[in-house]
Amino acid sequence: MKVSWILWSIVTSTEIVVFSALTFLLWAREIDAAGAIQTTEIKLISIAVLALAFLIPAVVQVLWLTINLVMSRKYKKGIHKF
């Protein structure tokens, strides 16, 4: 059970770092690869699209957290049937 918690925290931390780094890169760029000038509105739209892309992994993380919590409570009560 402890391995599952460690893996969950590593994956969650990695997702947060990647999302933060990509958000910073999107916000910091002035001109994108196509040569279009990035206005504030376009930057916010780009970040919103990135957030939508990270929504699926976030849902998986919440489900994994729920499973970890349920399994750890069962383990503490002595119920070892999985």
N, CA, C and O atoms as a GROMACS GRO file, in nm:
protein
  328
    1MET      N    1   0.083  -0.120   0.000
    1MET     CA    2   0.000   0.000   0.000
    1MET      C    3   0.087   0.125   0.000
    1MET      O    4   0.053   0.226  -0.063
    2LYS      N    5   0.199   0.118   0.071
    2LYS     CA    6   0.286   0.233   0.079
    2LYS      C    7   0.344   0.268  -0.059
    2LYS      O    8   0.363   0.386  -0.090
    3VAL      N    9   0.370   0.166  -0.141
    3VAL     CA   10   0.423   0.189  -0.275
    3VAL      C   11   0.322   0.267  -0.359
    3VAL      O   12   0.360   0.355  -0.436
    4SER      N   13   0.196   0.235  -0.344
    4SER     CA   14   0.093   0.305  -0.420
    4SER      C   15   0.089   0.454  -0.383
    4SER      O   16   0.073   0.538  -0.471
    5TRP      N   17   0.104   0.485  -0.254
    5TRP     CA   18   0.105   0.625  -0.211
    5TRP      C   19   0.228   0.697  -0.265
    5TRP      O   20   0.219   0.813  -0.307
    6ILE      N   21   0.342   0.630  -0.264
    6ILE     CA   22   0.465   0.691  -0.315
    6ILE      C   23   0.453   0.719  -0.464
    6ILE      O   24   0.486   0.828  -0.510
    7LEU      N   25   0.403   0.620  -0.539
    7LEU     CA   26   0.384   0.639  -0.682
    7LEU      C   27   0.284   0.750  -0.711
    7LEU      O   28   0.303   0.830  -0.802
    8TRP      N   29   0.176   0.754  -0.632
    8TRP     CA   30   0.076   0.858  -0.652
    8TRP      C   31   0.138   0.997  -0.631
    8TRP      O   32   0.112   1.088  -0.709
    9SER      N   33   0.217   1.012  -0.527
    9SER     CA   34   0.276   1.144  -0.500
    9SER      C   35   0.379   1.182  -0.606
    9SER      O   36   0.390   1.299  -0.642
   10ILE      N   37   0.454   1.084  -0.657
   10ILE     CA   38   0.551   1.114  -0.762
   10ILE      C   39   0.480   1.156  -0.891
   10ILE      O   40   0.519   1.255  -0.954
   11VAL      N   41   0.378   1.082  -0.929
   11VAL     CA   42   0.304   1.115  -1.052
   11VAL      C   43   0.234   1.250  -1.039
   11VAL      O   44   0.236   1.330  -1.132
   12THR      N   45   0.174   1.275  -0.924
   12THR     CA   46   0.106   1.403  -0.903
   12THR      C   47   0.205   1.519  -0.907
   12THR      O   48   0.178   1.621  -0.970
   13SER      N   49   0.317   1.504  -0.840
   13SER     CA   50   0.419   1.609  -0.841
   13SER      C   51   0.470   1.635  -0.982
   13SER      O   52   0.489   1.750  -1.022
   14THR      N   53   0.492   1.528  -1.058
   14THR     CA   54   0.539   1.543  -1.196
   14THR      C   55   0.437   1.616  -1.281
   14THR      O   56   0.473   1.703  -1.360
   15GLU      N   57   0.310   1.582  -1.266
   15GLU     CA   58   0.206   1.650  -1.343
   15GLU      C   59   0.198   1.798  -1.308
   15GLU      O   60   0.181   1.882  -1.397
   16ILE      N   61   0.211   1.830  -1.182
   16ILE     CA   62   0.206   1.971  -1.140
   16ILE      C   63   0.324   2.049  -1.196
   16ILE      O   64   0.308   2.162  -1.242
   17VAL      N   65   0.443   1.989  -1.192
   17VAL     CA   66   0.563   2.056  -1.243
   17VAL      C   67   0.552   2.076  -1.394
   17VAL      O   68   0.584   2.184  -1.445
   18VAL      N   69   0.508   1.973  -1.468
   18VAL     CA   70   0.495   1.985  -1.613
   18VAL      C   71   0.390   2.089  -1.650
   18VAL      O   72   0.413   2.171  -1.738
   19PHE      N   73   0.276   2.086  -1.582
   19PHE     CA   74   0.171   2.184  -1.611
   19PHE      C   75   0.220   2.326  -1.582
   19PHE      O   76   0.195   2.418  -1.660
   20SER      N   77   0.289   2.345  -1.470
   20SER     CA   78   0.340   2.478  -1.435
   20SER      C   79   0.444   2.526  -1.536
   20SER      O   80   0.443   2.642  -1.576
   21ALA      N   81   0.533   2.437  -1.578
   21ALA     CA   82   0.636   2.476  -1.674
   21ALA      C   83   0.575   2.512  -1.809
   21ALA      O   84   0.613   2.611  -1.871
   22LEU      N   85   0.480   2.431  -1.855
   22LEU     CA   86   0.416   2.461  -1.983
   22LEU      C   87   0.334   2.589  -1.977
   22LEU      O   88   0.330   2.666  -2.073
   23THR      N   89   0.268   2.612  -1.864
   23THR     CA   90   0.192   2.736  -1.848
   23THR      C   91   0.285   2.856  -1.851
   23THR      O   92   0.254   2.958  -1.914
   24PHE      N   93   0.399   2.846  -1.785
   24PHE     CA   94   0.497   2.955  -1.787
   24PHE      C   95   0.548   2.980  -1.929
   24PHE      O   96   0.560   3.094  -1.972
   25LEU      N   97   0.578   2.872  -2.002
   25LEU     CA   98   0.626   2.889  -2.139
   25LEU      C   99   0.520   2.954  -2.228
   25LEU      O  100   0.552   3.040  -2.310
   26LEU      N  101   0.396   2.914  -2.212
   26LEU     CA  102   0.289   2.974  -2.291
   26LEU      C  103   0.272   3.122  -2.257
   26LEU      O  104   0.247   3.204  -2.346
   27TRP      N  105   0.284   3.156  -2.131
   27TRP     CA  106   0.265   3.294  -2.089
   27TRP      C  107   0.384   3.382  -2.128
   27TRP      O  108   0.366   3.500  -2.158
   28ALA      N  109   0.503   3.327  -2.127
   28ALA     CA  110   0.624   3.406  -2.150
   28ALA      C  111   0.650   3.435  -2.298
   28ALA      O  112   0.719   3.532  -2.330
   29ARG      N  113   0.597   3.353  -2.388
   29ARG     CA  114   0.630   3.374  -2.528
   29ARG      C  115   0.555   3.493  -2.586
   29ARG      O  116   0.439   3.519  -2.553
   30GLU      N  117   0.625   3.564  -2.672
   30GLU     CA  118   0.567   3.682  -2.735
   30GLU      C  119   0.513   3.649  -2.875
   30GLU      O  120   0.412   3.704  -2.919
   31ILE      N  121   0.583   3.557  -2.944
   31ILE     CA  122   0.544   3.517  -3.079
   31ILE      C  123   0.546   3.365  -3.084
   31ILE      O  124   0.642   3.302  -3.039
   32ASP      N  125   0.440   3.305  -3.138
   32ASP     CA  126   0.438   3.159  -3.144
   32ASP      C  127   0.512   3.109  -3.268
   32ASP      O  128   0.569   3.188  -3.343
   33ALA      N  129   0.510   2.978  -3.289
   33ALA     CA  130   0.586   2.917  -3.398
   33ALA      C  131   0.536   2.958  -3.536
   33ALA      O  132   0.612   2.954  -3.633
   34ALA      N  133   0.411   2.996  -3.546
   34ALA     CA  134   0.355   3.039  -3.674
   34ALA      C  135   0.383   3.186  -3.703
   34ALA      O  136   0.352   3.235  -3.812
   35GLY      N  137   0.440   3.256  -3.608
   35GLY     CA  138   0.472   3.397  -3.626
   35GLY      C  139   0.364   3.491  -3.579
   35GLY      O  140   0.374   3.612  -3.599
   36ALA      N  141   0.260   3.437  -3.516
   36ALA     CA  142   0.151   3.522  -3.467
   36ALA      C  143   0.191   3.585  -3.334
   36ALA      O  144   0.250   3.520  -3.247
   37ILE      N  145   0.158   3.712  -3.319
   37ILE     CA  146   0.186   3.782  -3.194
   37ILE      C  147   0.087   3.736  -3.089
   37ILE      O  148  -0.034   3.730  -3.115
   38GLN      N  149   0.136   3.703  -2.972
   38GLN     CA  150   0.053   3.649  -2.864
   38GLN      C  151  -0.001   3.764  -2.778
   38GLN      O  152   0.074   3.828  -2.705
   39THR      N  153  -0.131   3.787  -2.788
   39THR     CA  154  -0.194   3.886  -2.700
   39THR      C  155  -0.233   3.816  -2.570
   39THR      O  156  -0.223   3.694  -2.558
   40THR      N  157  -0.277   3.893  -2.476
   40THR     CA  158  -0.319   3.836  -2.347
   40THR      C  159  -0.434   3.738  -2.365
   40THR      O  160  -0.437   3.633  -2.301
   41GLU      N  161  -0.528   3.773  -2.451
   41GLU     CA  162  -0.643   3.685  -2.473
   41GLU      C  163  -0.600   3.552  -2.534
   41GLU      O  164  -0.648   3.446  -2.492
   42ILE      N  165  -0.511   3.556  -2.631
   42ILE     CA  166  -0.463   3.434  -2.694
   42ILE      C  167  -0.383   3.350  -2.595
   42ILE      O  168  -0.392   3.228  -2.596
   43LYS      N  169  -0.305   3.415  -2.511
   43LYS     CA  170  -0.229   3.342  -2.409
   43LYS      C  171  -0.324   3.271  -2.312
   43LYS      O  172  -0.302   3.155  -2.275
   44LEU      N  173  -0.430   3.340  -2.271
   44LEU     CA  174  -0.527   3.279  -2.180
   44LEU      C  175  -0.600   3.162  -2.246
   44LEU      O  176  -0.627   3.061  -2.181
   45ILE      N  177  -0.633   3.176  -2.373
   45ILE     CA  178  -0.697   3.066  -2.445
   45ILE      C  179  -0.602   2.947  -2.455
   45ILE      O  180  -0.645   2.833  -2.438
   46SER      N  181  -0.476   2.972  -2.482
   46SER     CA  182  -0.378   2.864  -2.490
   46SER      C  183  -0.364   2.792  -2.356
   46SER      O  184  -0.354   2.669  -2.352
   47ILE      N  185  -0.364   2.867  -2.250
   47ILE     CA  186  -0.354   2.807  -2.116
   47ILE      C  187  -0.481   2.728  -2.083
   47ILE      O  188  -0.474   2.624  -2.018
   48ALA      N  189  -0.596   2.779  -2.127
   48ALA     CA  190  -0.722   2.706  -2.105
   48ALA      C  191  -0.723   2.573  -2.180
   48ALA      O  192  -0.771   2.473  -2.128
   49VAL      N  193  -0.672   2.573  -2.302
   49VAL     CA  194  -0.662   2.448  -2.380
   49VAL      C  195  -0.567   2.351  -2.311
   49VAL      O  196  -0.594   2.231  -2.306
   50LEU      N  197  -0.457   2.401  -2.260
   50LEU     CA  198  -0.363   2.317  -2.186
   50LEU      C  199  -0.430   2.260  -2.061
   50LEU      O  200  -0.411   2.143  -2.028
   51ALA      N  201  -0.507   2.342  -1.991
   51ALA     CA  202  -0.578   2.295  -1.871
   51ALA      C  203  -0.679   2.187  -1.906
   51ALA      O  204  -0.694   2.090  -1.831
   52LEU      N  205  -0.747   2.201  -2.019
   52LEU     CA  206  -0.840   2.097  -2.062
   52LEU      C  207  -0.767   1.967  -2.093
   52LEU      O  208  -0.817   1.858  -2.066
   53ALA      N  209  -0.648   1.979  -2.150
   53ALA     CA  210  -0.569   1.859  -2.180
   53ALA      C  211  -0.524   1.790  -2.051
   53ALA      O  212  -0.512   1.667  -2.047
   54PHE      N  213  -0.499   1.866  -1.948
   54PHE     CA  214  -0.456   1.810  -1.820
   54PHE      C  215  -0.574   1.769  -1.732
   54PHE      O  216  -0.554   1.718  -1.622
   55LEU      N  217  -0.694   1.792  -1.777
   55LEU     CA  218  -0.812   1.756  -1.699
   55LEU      C  219  -0.828   1.605  -1.686
   55LEU      O  220  -0.863   1.556  -1.578
   56ILE      N  221  -0.803   1.532  -1.793
   56ILE     CA  222  -0.816   1.386  -1.788
   56ILE      C  223  -0.716   1.325  -1.689
   56ILE      O  224  -0.757   1.244  -1.606
   57PRO      N  225  -0.588   1.359  -1.695
   57PRO     CA  226  -0.496   1.306  -1.593
   57PRO      C  227  -0.533   1.348  -1.451
   57PRO      O  228  -0.509   1.274  -1.356
   58ALA      N  229  -0.591   1.467  -1.436
   58ALA     CA  230  -0.632   1.512  -1.303
   58ALA      C  231  -0.746   1.426  -1.249
   58ALA      O  232  -0.749   1.394  -1.131
   59VAL      N  233  -0.839   1.391  -1.335
   59VAL     CA  234  -0.949   1.303  -1.294
   59VAL      C  235  -0.895   1.165  -1.254
   59VAL      O  236  -0.940   1.107  -1.156
   60VAL      N  237  -0.801   1.115  -1.331
   60VAL     CA  238  -0.739   0.986  -1.299
   60VAL      C  239  -0.668   0.994  -1.163
   60VAL      O  240  -0.674   0.900  -1.084
   61GLN      N  241  -0.601   1.105  -1.137
   61GLN     CA  242  -0.533   1.123  -1.008
   61GLN      C  243  -0.632   1.124  -0.892
   61GLN      O  244  -0.603   1.067  -0.786
   62VAL      N  245  -0.746   1.188  -0.910
   62VAL     CA  246  -0.847   1.192  -0.804
   62VAL      C  247  -0.903   1.052  -0.779
   62VAL      O  248  -0.923   1.012  -0.664
   63LEU      N  249  -0.928   0.977  -0.886
   63LEU     CA  250  -0.975   0.840  -0.871
   63LEU      C  251  -0.871   0.753  -0.800
   63LEU      O  252  -0.904   0.673  -0.713
   64TRP      N  253  -0.746   0.771  -0.838
   64TRP     CA  254  -0.637   0.696  -0.774
   64TRP      C  255  -0.627   0.732  -0.626
   64TRP      O  256  -0.605   0.645  -0.542
   65LEU      N  257  -0.643   0.860  -0.593
   65LEU     CA  258  -0.641   0.903  -0.454
   65LEU      C  259  -0.754   0.838  -0.376
   65LEU      O  260  -0.735   0.791  -0.264
   66THR      N  261  -0.874   0.835  -0.436
   66THR     CA  262  -0.989   0.774  -0.370
   66THR      C  263  -0.965   0.626  -0.344
   66THR      O  264  -0.994   0.575  -0.235
   67ILE      N  265  -0.912   0.557  -0.443
   67ILE     CA  266  -0.881   0.414  -0.426
   67ILE      C  267  -0.777   0.395  -0.316
   67ILE      O  268  -0.790   0.304  -0.234
   68ASN      N  269  -0.675   0.479  -0.314
   68ASN     CA  270  -0.572   0.469  -0.209
   68ASN      C  271  -0.633   0.490  -0.070
   68ASN      O  272  -0.598   0.419   0.024
   69LEU      N  273  -0.721   0.588  -0.057
   69LEU     CA  274  -0.782   0.615   0.072
   69LEU      C  275  -0.869   0.497   0.119
   69LEU      O  276  -0.863   0.457   0.235
   70VAL      N  277  -0.948   0.443   0.028
   70VAL     CA  278  -1.035   0.331   0.062
   70VAL      C  279  -0.952   0.208   0.100
   70VAL      O  280  -0.980   0.141   0.199
   71MET      N  281  -0.850   0.181   0.020
   71MET     CA  282  -0.767   0.063   0.046
   71MET      C  283  -0.688   0.077   0.176
   71MET      O  284  -0.671  -0.021   0.249
   72SER      N  285  -0.641   0.197   0.207
   72SER     CA  286  -0.564   0.214   0.331
   72SER      C  287  -0.655   0.202   0.454
   72SER      O  288  -0.611   0.152   0.558
   73ARG      N  289  -0.780   0.245   0.443
   73ARG     CA  290  -0.873   0.228   0.555
   73ARG      C  291  -0.908   0.081   0.575
   73ARG      O  292  -0.918   0.035   0.689
   74LYS      N  293  -0.926   0.008   0.465
   74LYS     CA  294  -0.952  -0.136   0.476
   74LYS      C  295  -0.832  -0.207   0.537
   74LYS      O  296  -0.847  -0.298   0.617
   75TYR      N  297  -0.712  -0.165   0.497
   75TYR     CA  298  -0.591  -0.227   0.548
   75TYR      C  299  -0.575  -0.201   0.698
   75TYR      O  300  -0.533  -0.290   0.772
   76LYS      N  301  -0.608  -0.080   0.743
   76LYS     CA  302  -0.599  -0.047   0.886
   76LYS      C  303  -0.700  -0.126   0.969
   76LYS      O  304  -0.673  -0.161   1.084
   77LYS      N  305  -0.816  -0.154   0.911
   77LYS     CA  306  -0.918  -0.230   0.983
   77LYS      C  307  -0.891  -0.380   0.981
   77LYS      O  308  -0.959  -0.455   1.050
   78GLY      N  309  -0.793  -0.423   0.903
   78GLY     CA  310  -0.759  -0.564   0.898
   78GLY      C  311  -0.833  -0.641   0.792
   78GLY      O  312  -0.831  -0.764   0.792
   79ILE      N  313  -0.897  -0.574   0.702
   79ILE     CA  314  -0.967  -0.640   0.592
   79ILE      C  315  -0.869  -0.646   0.475
   79ILE      O  316  -0.840  -0.544   0.412
   80HIS      N  317  -0.818  -0.766   0.446
   80HIS     CA  318  -0.715  -0.778   0.342
   80HIS      C  319  -0.768  -0.842   0.216
   80HIS      O  320  -0.689  -0.881   0.131
   81LYS      N  321  -0.898  -0.853   0.199
   81LYS     CA  322  -0.954  -0.908   0.076
   81LYS      C  323  -0.965  -0.798  -0.028
   81LYS      O  324  -1.029  -0.696  -0.005
   82PHE      N  325  -0.902  -0.820  -0.140
   82PHE     CA  326  -0.904  -0.718  -0.246
   82PHE      C  327  -0.993  -0.767  -0.354
   82PHE      O  328  -1.011  -0.698  -0.455
   0.00000   0.00000   0.00000
